[in-house]
Amino acid sequence: MTTSAPSSIMATKVDESIKRRFDAAMRARGTTTSAMLREAIYRYLNELDAGEEHPQFRLELDRPAGLRK
């Protein structure tokens, strides 16, 4: 799935301490929360479009970006 349309903002509410922990974890992995969540959403939608019966929303944190499904 590619994005040629303009981006829009998607927001969710979590406790401030959870947000700070997740931000720090993503920075430690050399990415951002937005990039990681965006990638997980695209991967989920691609699996859905491919007809996977039960696609899963997952972050795949332990795999380098080039090796992610």
C-alpha positions as a LaTeX table, in Angstrom:
\begin{tabular}{lrrr}
\hline
Residue & $x$ (\AA) & $y$ (\AA) & $z$ (\AA) \\
\hline
Met1 & 0.00 & 0.00 & 0.00 \\
Thr2 & 1.45 & 3.35 & $-0.97$ \\
Thr3 & 0.42 & 6.77 & 0.15 \\
Ser4 & $-0.01$ & 9.31 & $-2.61$ \\
Ala5 & $-2.78$ & 11.23 & $-0.87$ \\
Pro6 & $-1.95$ & 13.97 & 1.63 \\
Ser7 & $-1.25$ & 12.73 & 5.14 \\
Ser8 & $-3.66$ & 13.36 & 7.97 \\
Ile9 & $-3.23$ & 13.20 & 11.70 \\
Met10 & $-4.56$ & 10.28 & 13.69 \\
Ala11 & $-4.60$ & 10.63 & 17.48 \\
Thr12 & $-5.10$ & 8.34 & 20.43 \\
Lys13 & $-5.15$ & 8.97 & 24.15 \\
Val14 & $-2.79$ & 7.19 & 26.52 \\
Asp15 & $-1.43$ & 8.10 & 29.92 \\
Glu16 & 1.46 & 10.57 & 29.72 \\
Ser17 & 3.83 & 8.07 & 31.35 \\
Ile18 & 2.97 & 5.44 & 28.72 \\
Lys19 & 3.56 & 7.95 & 25.92 \\
Arg20 & 6.97 & 8.91 & 27.35 \\
Arg21 & 7.98 & 5.24 & 27.75 \\
Phe22 & 6.92 & 4.37 & 24.20 \\
Asp23 & 8.65 & 7.46 & 22.76 \\
Ala24 & 11.85 & 6.52 & 24.58 \\
Ala25 & 11.64 & 2.89 & 23.43 \\
Met26 & 11.21 & 3.95 & 19.80 \\
Arg27 & 14.09 & 6.46 & 20.01 \\
Ala28 & 16.28 & 3.69 & 21.44 \\
Arg29 & 15.47 & 1.65 & 18.32 \\
Gly30 & 16.31 & 4.57 & 16.05 \\
Thr31 & 12.77 & 5.40 & 14.98 \\
Thr32 & 9.77 & 7.42 & 16.09 \\
Thr33 & 6.39 & 6.41 & 17.45 \\
Ser34 & 4.73 & 7.80 & 14.34 \\
Ala35 & 6.95 & 5.85 & 11.94 \\
Met36 & 6.51 & 2.59 & 13.85 \\
Leu37 & 2.74 & 2.90 & 14.15 \\
Arg38 & 2.38 & 4.01 & 10.52 \\
Glu39 & 4.36 & 0.96 & 9.36 \\
Ala40 & 2.24 & $-1.38$ & 11.52 \\
Ile41 & $-0.98$ & 0.11 & 10.11 \\
Tyr42 & 0.22 & $-0.25$ & 6.50 \\
Arg43 & 1.33 & $-3.84$ & 7.16 \\
Tyr44 & $-2.04$ & $-4.71$ & 8.73 \\
Leu45 & $-3.98$ & $-3.19$ & 5.81 \\
Asn46 & $-1.75$ & $-4.96$ & 3.26 \\
Glu47 & $-2.45$ & $-8.29$ & 4.99 \\
Leu48 & $-6.16$ & $-7.51$ & 5.04 \\
Asp49 & $-6.08$ & $-6.62$ & 1.32 \\
Ala50 & $-4.16$ & $-9.83$ & 0.57 \\
Gly51 & $-7.02$ & $-11.82$ & 2.07 \\
Glu52 & $-5.34$ & $-12.97$ & 5.28 \\
Glu53 & $-8.07$ & $-14.41$ & 7.43 \\
His54 & $-6.89$ & $-12.91$ & 10.71 \\
Pro55 & $-4.36$ & $-10.13$ & 10.11 \\
Gln56 & $-2.61$ & $-8.94$ & 13.25 \\
Phe57 & $-1.56$ & $-5.45$ & 14.23 \\
Arg58 & 2.03 & $-5.91$ & 15.39 \\
Leu59 & 5.09 & $-3.76$ & 15.80 \\
Glu60 & 7.84 & $-6.34$ & 15.07 \\
Leu61 & 10.27 & $-4.42$ & 17.27 \\
Asp62 & 13.10 & $-6.94$ & 17.16 \\
Arg63 & 13.45 & $-7.05$ & 13.37 \\
Pro64 & 15.41 & $-4.48$ & 11.36 \\
Ala65 & 13.17 & $-2.34$ & 9.13 \\
Gly66 & 14.50 & $-3.94$ & 5.93 \\
Leu67 & 13.56 & $-7.42$ & 7.13 \\
Arg68 & 10.03 & $-6.65$ & 8.28 \\
Lys69 & 7.19 & $-8.34$ & 6.43 \\
\hline
\end{tabular}
